[in-house]
């Protein structure tokens, strides 16, 4: 009985525990929170058209067979011990060659760092560059830059983008904030929008970074750029992927790239990612990751090292994979434009890249049949989930204004046969509004 009372007292006072400032001010992942609500609805037997997950259903989008075979072979050969802290040499050699062949980039193995996906690399990059109150420039909507800046107590310099620029920042947007900034975060193709930065805009931003760094004295921090190109192989139509060093070779001194097999090979769960950039920065990142132990698994490293050299297998996989993703993106885009032409207050941005479609569902101010006013965008999100069974992620979950009517729709778990039914349910739900 005494132990029971002690336990009840402990639970009652658990919320009163004093923890770190970071833990007490940290905002939980909005996407994970939304995902929990969706999972509960599915558990209760509801059919939800779930387009929230930036991941793949392996039954729809399996990893390349050749990569799978290499992984199995690596485990059978007992590659189950610790890998090298910076990534195994054979993998870094393969990445170096892969970059040369695919992007005409020259990076030595000392300028490449491997980790268990992109997240630890981004975290360690922030920790290597950003001190408390340092200015970090990032646009919204964008994935997790707000959280990583908060981790470091950085000074958030937030640029709200718009549809006119395909939700990508311009040099004009950044210029007023560049003084004393230490990091600019760019992602192209972008999560959540599925759009890409233009050559002109990226050139202008690079020129601005180079000019700013010329002004800074030797004892001042330089201005660096994090360039997340996780989706760069997944571009469609006439879209071209541009990146800093291809346009301005001098940017090699100030750019750290983030990349992985996660999206390009539908291999999110394999946890093999890499950064490349100035060796001095990567050495610091390696030390941080070494303390965390955020290494990519040994067997997956061995398999990826072999697979990246298999040009024909990669090209064959990408041809079908990209086609299957693009078909889904355009099918949903076309249906949204039809709804728009029918007079519904929706819209969509032409898909350029990645696995995401930017859609607009602007129903604020409408009333439901039971008289409830959709007074905020969160009401709209809840309405389309409950009435249309459509789950998409609002741009507010990526740092945008909470009343933005734009959403990310991910097709990584999308069955083609579900699209017409999903659109019909959305249309029916909108028709019920007063």
N, C-alpha and C positions, 0 to 999 in steps of 0.2 A: 504494500500500500504506500509506504514511504517513497519507493522508487517511482511509482505512478505519479504521485504529487510532484516529485522533482521534475519528472518529464514534462508534466503539464505546465509547470512554472517556466521551464526552459523554452517550450514552444511559444508561450504567451509573450516572453520577453525577447524572442529571437529577432523581431523587427527593430528592437531598440539597440542592437549591437552596433557599436561604432566601427565602421570599416573605412577603407581608403576613400579619399575624395573621388578618385576615378570610378571605383565600384558604385559609389552612391550617386554619381552624376551620369553614369553610362546609360545610354538609351539602347534598349534591346532592339534586335533586328526587326524592323517593321514587316519584312517579308516573312520571317519565321513566325511572327505573331499571326499574320493573316493565314499562313499555311496551317497553323494549329486549328483555326476556326474551320477551315475547309476540310481538314482531315476528320474533324468531329462530325461534320455533316455527312461525309462519305461513310463514316463508321455507322451512322444511324440509318444508312440505306438510301440517301439521296444521290441522284446522279448529278454530279457537278462537272461542268466543262472547265477543267482546271488548266488555265493558261498562265499560271503565276510562276511556275518553276523554271529557273534558268538552268535546266538540266535536261537529260535525255531519258526517255523510256528505252532501255536496252532491247526490248522486244521490237521496237520500231526502228531504232537507230543503234544497232550493235557496233562495238568497236571493230576495227579492221581485223579480218581473220588472220592475216600475217602477224599482226601485233599480238593477238591472242595466243597464237602458236608459240611466239617467242617468249611470252610470259610463262606459259606452261613449261616450256623447255628450261627456262631459268630456274624455276622452282625445283624441277626434277634434277637439276644440276646443283641443287643445294645452295643457291645464292640467297641466303637468309640471314647473313650477319650484318653488322653495321657497314654502311657505305662510307666513302670519304666525306669529310665535313663539307667540302666545296662541291660535292658531286663526283662521281667516279670519272676518272680520266677518259675512259673510252666513250662515255656519254657526252662529255664536254667536247671531245674531238668530233663526234658526230654532229653535235649542235653547231659547232664552228663551220663544218662543211655544209650543213643544211642552210645556214644563214648565207653563206657565200653563193650557193647554187640558187637559192630561192629569192634572196633580196640583195644580192651583190654586196654584202656587208663583210668586212674583214675584222673578225674578233678572235683573238687567241684564246686558248683555254684558261689563261690567267684572268681574262676579262669576262668569264662566264661563271655564273653561280647557279647551282641546282638546289631546288627545295621541293617540299611536298605541296606543290601547287603554287598558284600566284599569291595567295593571301599572305603567307609568311614573308615572301619577298617584299611585298608592299609594306608590311609592318616594319620589317628590318630596314627598309630604305628610309621610311619616315624617322625611325629611331636614330639612324645614322646622320641625318641632316637637320632635323627639326628640333629646336630647343623650345622651352616654354616662351610663349609670346612671339615666337617667330611667325612671320606672315606666310601662309600657305594659300595659294590662289587655285581655286577650282570652280568649275561651272556646275550648275545643277539644271536638270537632273543628271546625276552621275552616281556610280556605284561606290558607296562606302567611304568616299573621300572625307565626308563630314566626321565619320567615326574615327578614322585614323588620325585626323587632325586633333580631335578631342583627346585621343590616347596620349598625345604628346603635349597637351596644353597649348597647342598652337593658336595663332590668331587667324580665325576663319575669314578669308576674303572670298565671298560667294558671288558668283556671276550668274544671274538668272537669264537663261537663254530662251529663245522663242522659236516658233515653227518657221519663221521666215529664214532663219539661218540653219534649218534642220537640227535645231537644238544643240548646235556646236558653238563654242566661244570664238570671237574674233580678236584680232590684235587691238582693235579700238576698245573692245570691252576690257581687255587686260591692262592696257597702257596706263590708266590713272592709278593703278595699284602696284605697279612693278617696283617702285622704290622700296628698298629694304626687304623685299620678299626673298625667300630662300628656296621655294619650291613651287613650280607650276605643274599641276596634274592634268594630263590629257589622256583621253582614251579614244582610239579610233581603230576599227569600227567600235561604236559606243554601246555599252550597256548602261541605260536601258533602251535607247532609242532605235538601235539598228541603223543609225546614220553614220556618215563618215565626214571627216574634216576635208575641206577643199585644199588643193595645192596652194592656191594663193594665200589663204588664211594661215596655213601652217608655215609657209615661207615668211610671212610677215611676223608671226609670233617668234620664229627662230631668229630672225634679224633683230628683233627687239631684245631677245635674251642675250645675243652676242654683243649688242651695243651696250646693254646695261652692265655686262660683266667687264667690259673694257673700262668702265668708269670706276669700278671698285678697286680699292687698294689691296695690296698683298695680304694684309691682316684682316680683311673683311671676308665674310662668307660670300661665296659665289651664288648665283641664281641657277638652280638645277631644274631639269625637267624630268618628270616621270612620264614615260610613254607606254601606256598599257595597250598592247596590240594583240590581245588574246584571241580576237576573232579575225585576224587579218587575212587568213586564207579563205574565209567565208564571205566573199563579195560576189555580187550578182550583176548581170547585164554589163553596162559600160563602166561600172564603178571601178575606180583605181585606188588601191591602198597606197597612201603616201606616209612617209615617216621622216623624222627630223634629219637623220644623218644622210639620207639619200638626197635631200634637197640642199642641205648646208653641211658639208663634211666637218666643218669646225665644231658643229654641235656634238661631235663625239666626246668632247671633253666635258660636256654638261648634261648628257642624256643617259638615263638608265631605263632600259626597256624591261617590260614584264611580258612573259609569254609562257606557253605550256602546251601540253598535248590535250588538255581538258576539253576544249571546245572543238578544235579542228578535227579531232579523231573521236568525238563523242565519248571521251575517256575521263570524265570528271572524277570518278572514284578511284582512278589509278594513282593520282596524286604525284604527278611529275611535272614540275614547272621550272622555268629558268629565267634569270635576269642576265643582261649583258650591258656593259658600260665601263666607265673608268675603273681600273683595277683597284685604286686606292679606296674607292667607295665600296666596291664589292668585298674587299678584305674586311672592312668594318661590318658589313652586313653578314658575312660568314661568321664572324666572331659572335654576333648577337644570336644568329640561328644555332650556332654550336651550343650555346648555353640553354637554348630552348629545346634543342634536339629535333628541329623541324626538317628532318631529312626525308627525301623521297625513298620509298622502299627499295632495297637492294635489287630484288628480282625485276621489278618494274624498270629500274634504271638500266639493267643489263639488256632487257628486252627492247626498251626505247632506243638504246644505243645502236642496236642492230637494225631496228625498223626504220629509223630515220635515213638509213643508207639505201633503202629499197625504193628507189624513185618510181619504178613502174607500179608497184603495189600502192604507193601513196597516191599517185595520179589516178589510178583506177578507182580507189576508194573515194577520193574527193569528187570525181566526176558524178558518181551516183549520189553521194551524200549531199552535195550542194544542190543537185537537181531536186532531190526529195524535199529538202528544206525550202527551197525557193518556190516550189509548187504550192506548198502550204501557205507561205507568206502571201503570195500573190492571190491565191484563192480567197483568203480572208480579206485582203485589201480590196479586191474587186467587189466583194459582197458589201463591205462598208461604204464604198462609193455608190453602190446601188441604193443603199438605205439613205445616204445623203441626198441623192437625186430624187428620192421619193418624198423628201421634205423633213426627214428626221434630223435632229441636231447632233449628228455624228460626223466624223471625218477620219482620215487616215493618211499617213505619210508614205509615199512610194518606198517600198523596201529596197534598201541599198546593200545591206550586209548583216552578218550575225544570224541569230535565230529569233530576232525580235521584230515586232511590228508596233509602231507607234499609232495608237488609236485615240480618238476623242469621243467622249460620251458626255455631252453637256445637257444635263437634265435638271439643273438647279432651278428652283422656283416652281417646278411642277408639283402637282398633288397626286397622291395615290387615290385609288377608289374609296378607301376608308377615310379620306380627308387628311392624311398626314402630309405635311409640306416637306419636300426635299430641299431644305434650307442651306445645306452645306454639301460639299463634294463627298464627304464621308457618308452622307445619307444616300447619295447616288450609288456609291460603291456597294453599300449594304443592299440597296434595292435591286441592283442587277444581279447580285449574288443570290438573294433570297427569291426573287421573282423569275429571273431569266436563268438562274443556275449557272451564271457566267462569272468565273473568278479571274480577274486580271489585277495587276499591281498598279496602284495610282502613282503618278510621278512624285507625289508628296513623300512617298516612301524612299525616294532617292534625293531628298533635300529640297525639292521644288516647293513652291507655295502650296499650302494645304488646300486651297480652293482651285488648284489647277485641274481642268477637266480632261487632261491627257493621261493615258495609261500605257504601261508596257504589256504587250501580249506575246508570250513565248510559245513557240510551236514545237519545242523539243519533246513533248509528250502527246502531240496532236495526231489523232487518227483522221485521215481525209474524210472518211464517211461521216464523222461527227460534225463537220463544218456546216452543211446546210441546216441541220437540225438546230445547232447552236444559234445560227443567225435567225432562224424562224422564231426561236424562243425569245431572243433579244427584241426582235421586232414586235412580237406579241406583248412583251412587257412594256415597251415604250408606248404602244397603242392604248394601253390601259390608263396611262397618265392623263390627268386633266389639265 
